[in-house]
Amino acid sequence: MFPFVFLKHHGDKHNAVLLNHERIHIRQQIELLIIPFFIWYGLEFLYKWIKYKDRNLAYRSICFEREAYQNEKNLYFLKQRSFWNFFNYF
């Protein structure tokens, strides 16, 4: 949640892939001016949960999550990422 990354376990602060995933979300939040990001995220989740009848599949198919999961291992992704790149995953 902008501008913070909340971690469940203390050791996760050394997990570069997890931190990169969360930094991608921070960038998405900034691009959508924070509040609209959470509205979009919630509405897309609800739509896909109804569509797929599977909460995990709904979560994984949100465009923001698709972008973050696909690029979390590329630690240079945010340096080359274009503005509103998440639209490519919609």
N, C-alpha and C positions, 0 to 999 in steps of 0.2 A: 504494500500500500504506500503510494508515493508520500514522502520521499524515503520511506524506510523499507527494509527487507526484514521480515520477522522469521526467525528460524526456530524450529521445534527443538532441535538438539544443538548443544553448544559446539560439538564437533563439526557441524555443518558449515561453520564459518570458513572452513578450509576446503570445502567442496566446490571447486571452480566451476564445474558443470551446473550444479544447482544455483550458484550465485549468478552465473551467466543467464540461466533461464529466467530468474527473477529480475535481472537487469533489463532483459528484453521486455518484460511486462512493465517495468518502470518507464521505458521509452514509449511503449504503446500508450500508457496513461498520460504522459506528457503531451503526446501528439493529439490526443482526444480531450485535452484539458481536464483530466482526472474524473470528474463526476460523470460525464457522458460515457467514459470507458466502462465504469461499473454498471451503468444502466444498460448499455449495449451487451456487456458480458452476461448480465443476469437474464436479459430477454432472450439472447441467443441460447443460453443454457436451457431455459424453460421450453423454448420452441423445440430444441433438439431432444430434450427429455421426453416430451410428448410424442415427437416423431419416432424416436427409436425405442421408447419404453425401457431405457437402460441408462441409469445415471452416469456410470463410468464412460460409456460410449458418448453420451451427450457432452460430458466434460471434455473428453479428448478431441471432440470434433468442433469445439469452439474455435473460431479463426485465430484468436489470440494464442490459445494453447497450441494449436497446430504449428504456428510460426515458432513459438518458443521451444517446443519439443524437437522440431526438425532442425533447429539451429543451435541448441544448447551446447553441443560439443565443439562448435566452432567459436573459439574464444575471441576471434577477430571479427565476428559477425556484426557487432554493433558499429564497428569502424567503417564498414562497407555498406551497411543497411540503408536503403533508401527510405525517404519519408513516407509514412502510411503503408509500409511494406505488407502489413497484415492483410490488406485487401487482396493480395495474391493468394490468400488461403481461405477466402470466403466462399 
